Amino acid sequence: MNEKYDAYAAAIIVTFGAMIIGGLMAAGIAFNVRDAFLFALGAATAAWLAGYAMFFDRARTFLVLTGLSVLSSLAAFILLVK
């Protein structure tokens, strides 16, 4: 484990997993858009795993999971706006 990344990993898990993507999940439930909810759930899971990838110093895995989280969040947003 790398001690200097612990705070950043925790920030990623909390910020993306709970606050931003949680809002997308709530909007998907409120507007009854099941696909948006599932995309937001996938984004939250990918962001949660990305925090652990950073914690265990796996740079490529972190980048892939972060990209997957961003794309899933965008897909959920587009489905909600559409």
PyRosetta script that sets phi, psi and omega in degrees:
from pyrosetta import init, pose_from_sequence

init()
pose = pose_from_sequence("MNEKYDAYAAAIIVTFGAMIIGGLMAAGIAFNVRDAFLFALGAATAAWLAGYAMFFDRARTFLVLTGLSVLSSLAAFILLVK")
pose.set_psi(1, 144.6)
pose.set_omega(1, -179.9)
pose.set_phi(2, -105.9)
pose.set_psi(2, 117.0)
pose.set_omega(2, -173.1)
pose.set_phi(3, -65.2)
pose.set_psi(3, -29.2)
pose.set_omega(3, -175.7)
pose.set_phi(4, -76.6)
pose.set_psi(4, -13.1)
pose.set_omega(4, -179.4)
pose.set_phi(5, -98.4)
pose.set_psi(5, -4.4)
pose.set_omega(5, -176.0)
pose.set_phi(6, -59.8)
pose.set_psi(6, -45.8)
pose.set_omega(6, -178.8)
pose.set_phi(7, -66.6)
pose.set_psi(7, -39.1)
pose.set_omega(7, 179.2)
pose.set_phi(8, -67.3)
pose.set_psi(8, -39.6)
pose.set_omega(8, 178.4)
pose.set_phi(9, -63.0)
pose.set_psi(9, -43.6)
pose.set_omega(9, 178.9)
pose.set_phi(10, -64.8)
pose.set_psi(10, -38.4)
pose.set_omega(10, 178.6)
pose.set_phi(11, -64.8)
pose.set_psi(11, -39.1)
pose.set_omega(11, 178.9)
pose.set_phi(12, -66.5)
pose.set_psi(12, -44.8)
pose.set_omega(12, -179.6)
pose.set_phi(13, -60.7)
pose.set_psi(13, -45.5)
pose.set_omega(13, -176.3)
pose.set_phi(14, -73.6)
pose.set_psi(14, -48.6)
pose.set_omega(14, -174.0)
pose.set_phi(15, -65.4)
pose.set_psi(15, -55.9)
pose.set_omega(15, -176.1)
pose.set_phi(16, -76.7)
pose.set_psi(16, -46.1)
pose.set_omega(16, -174.4)
pose.set_phi(17, -67.6)
pose.set_psi(17, -38.6)
pose.set_omega(17, -172.2)
pose.set_phi(18, -100.1)
pose.set_psi(18, -50.7)
pose.set_omega(18, -170.0)
pose.set_phi(19, -81.7)
pose.set_psi(19, -60.8)
pose.set_omega(19, -172.1)
pose.set_phi(20, -71.4)
pose.set_psi(20, -52.6)
pose.set_omega(20, -175.5)
pose.set_phi(21, -74.4)
pose.set_psi(21, -30.1)
pose.set_omega(21, 174.5)
pose.set_phi(22, -60.9)
pose.set_psi(22, -36.4)
pose.set_omega(22, 175.7)
pose.set_phi(23, -65.5)
pose.set_psi(23, -39.1)
pose.set_omega(23, 176.2)
pose.set_phi(24, -65.6)
pose.set_psi(24, -38.3)
pose.set_omega(24, 178.2)
pose.set_phi(25, -64.9)
pose.set_psi(25, -42.6)
pose.set_omega(25, 179.0)
pose.set_phi(26, -64.5)
pose.set_psi(26, -38.9)
pose.set_omega(26, 178.2)
pose.set_phi(27, -66.7)
pose.set_psi(27, -38.1)
pose.set_omega(27, 177.4)
pose.set_phi(28, -62.5)
pose.set_psi(28, -38.5)
pose.set_omega(28, 177.0)
pose.set_phi(29, -70.8)
pose.set_psi(29, -43.8)
pose.set_omega(29, -175.9)
pose.set_phi(30, -64.9)
pose.set_psi(30, -38.6)
pose.set_omega(30, -178.5)
pose.set_phi(31, -94.5)
pose.set_psi(31, 5.4)
pose.set_omega(31, 177.1)
pose.set_phi(32, 56.9)
pose.set_psi(32, 45.7)
pose.set_omega(32, 176.0)
pose.set_phi(33, -111.6)
pose.set_psi(33, 95.3)
pose.set_omega(33, -173.3)
pose.set_phi(34, -63.9)
pose.set_psi(34, -40.0)
pose.set_omega(34, -178.9)
pose.set_phi(35, -64.2)
pose.set_psi(35, -38.9)
pose.set_omega(35, 177.6)
pose.set_phi(36, -64.4)
pose.set_psi(36, -40.4)
pose.set_omega(36, 177.4)
pose.set_phi(37, -61.8)
pose.set_psi(37, -43.6)
pose.set_omega(37, -178.5)
pose.set_phi(38, -68.1)
pose.set_psi(38, -38.2)
pose.set_omega(38, 175.0)
pose.set_phi(39, -63.7)
pose.set_psi(39, -40.9)
pose.set_omega(39, 178.7)
pose.set_phi(40, -66.8)
pose.set_psi(40, -36.9)
pose.set_omega(40, 176.7)
pose.set_phi(41, -65.0)
pose.set_psi(41, -41.3)
pose.set_omega(41, 175.8)
pose.set_phi(42, -64.5)
pose.set_psi(42, -38.2)
pose.set_omega(42, 177.6)
pose.set_phi(43, -65.9)
pose.set_psi(43, -40.2)
pose.set_omega(43, 178.7)
pose.set_phi(44, -65.4)
pose.set_psi(44, -40.3)
pose.set_omega(44, 178.8)
pose.set_phi(45, -66.0)
pose.set_psi(45, -42.8)
pose.set_omega(45, 178.7)
pose.set_phi(46, -64.8)
pose.set_psi(46, -40.3)
pose.set_omega(46, 178.7)
pose.set_phi(47, -66.9)
pose.set_psi(47, -38.0)
pose.set_omega(47, 178.5)
pose.set_phi(48, -63.2)
pose.set_psi(48, -45.0)
pose.set_omega(48, 178.3)
pose.set_phi(49, -68.5)
pose.set_psi(49, -31.4)
pose.set_omega(49, 177.9)
pose.set_phi(50, -64.3)
pose.set_psi(50, -34.1)
pose.set_omega(50, 176.1)
pose.set_phi(51, -62.5)
pose.set_psi(51, -40.8)
pose.set_omega(51, 177.6)
pose.set_phi(52, -70.8)
pose.set_psi(52, -33.8)
pose.set_omega(52, 176.7)
pose.set_phi(53, -63.4)
pose.set_psi(53, -38.7)
pose.set_omega(53, 176.7)
pose.set_phi(54, -69.1)
pose.set_psi(54, -38.8)
pose.set_omega(54, -179.5)
pose.set_phi(55, -61.5)
pose.set_psi(55, -37.9)
pose.set_omega(55, 180.0)
pose.set_phi(56, -95.3)
pose.set_psi(56, 13.4)
pose.set_omega(56, 173.0)
pose.set_phi(57, 59.9)
pose.set_psi(57, 49.5)
pose.set_omega(57, 175.6)
pose.set_phi(58, -111.3)
pose.set_psi(58, 90.3)
pose.set_omega(58, -171.3)
pose.set_phi(59, -66.0)
pose.set_psi(59, -46.8)
pose.set_omega(59, -177.4)
pose.set_phi(60, -67.7)
pose.set_psi(60, -39.6)
pose.set_omega(60, 177.4)
pose.set_phi(61, -63.5)
pose.set_psi(61, -39.8)
pose.set_omega(61, 177.5)
pose.set_phi(62, -60.3)
pose.set_psi(62, -45.9)
pose.set_omega(62, -179.1)
pose.set_phi(63, -64.2)
pose.set_psi(63, -42.6)
pose.set_omega(63, 179.8)
pose.set_phi(64, -64.7)
pose.set_psi(64, -45.7)
pose.set_omega(64, -178.6)
pose.set_phi(65, -68.2)
pose.set_psi(65, -36.8)
pose.set_omega(65, 177.0)
pose.set_phi(66, -66.3)
pose.set_psi(66, -42.9)
pose.set_omega(66, 176.8)
pose.set_phi(67, -62.4)
pose.set_psi(67, -41.4)
pose.set_omega(67, 177.0)
pose.set_phi(68, -62.9)
pose.set_psi(68, -39.5)
pose.set_omega(68, 178.3)
pose.set_phi(69, -65.3)
pose.set_psi(69, -43.2)
pose.set_omega(69, 179.3)
pose.set_phi(70, -64.5)
pose.set_psi(70, -44.7)
pose.set_omega(70, 180.0)
pose.set_phi(71, -65.0)
pose.set_psi(71, -39.8)
pose.set_omega(71, 178.0)
pose.set_phi(72, -66.8)
pose.set_psi(72, -37.4)
pose.set_omega(72, 177.2)
pose.set_phi(73, -65.0)
pose.set_psi(73, -42.3)
pose.set_omega(73, 177.6)
pose.set_phi(74, -63.7)
pose.set_psi(74, -40.3)
pose.set_omega(74, 178.2)
pose.set_phi(75, -63.1)
pose.set_psi(75, -41.8)
pose.set_omega(75, 178.2)
pose.set_phi(76, -64.3)
pose.set_psi(76, -41.6)
pose.set_omega(76, 179.4)
pose.set_phi(77, -63.5)
pose.set_psi(77, -43.9)
pose.set_omega(77, 179.9)
pose.set_phi(78, -63.3)
pose.set_psi(78, -40.6)
pose.set_omega(78, 178.3)
pose.set_phi(79, -66.2)
pose.set_psi(79, -32.9)
pose.set_omega(79, 178.4)
pose.set_phi(80, -73.1)
pose.set_psi(80, -36.6)
pose.set_omega(80, -177.7)
pose.set_phi(81, -77.8)
pose.set_psi(81, -31.1)
pose.set_omega(81, -175.8)
pose.set_phi(82, -63.8)
pose.dump_pdb("model.pdb")
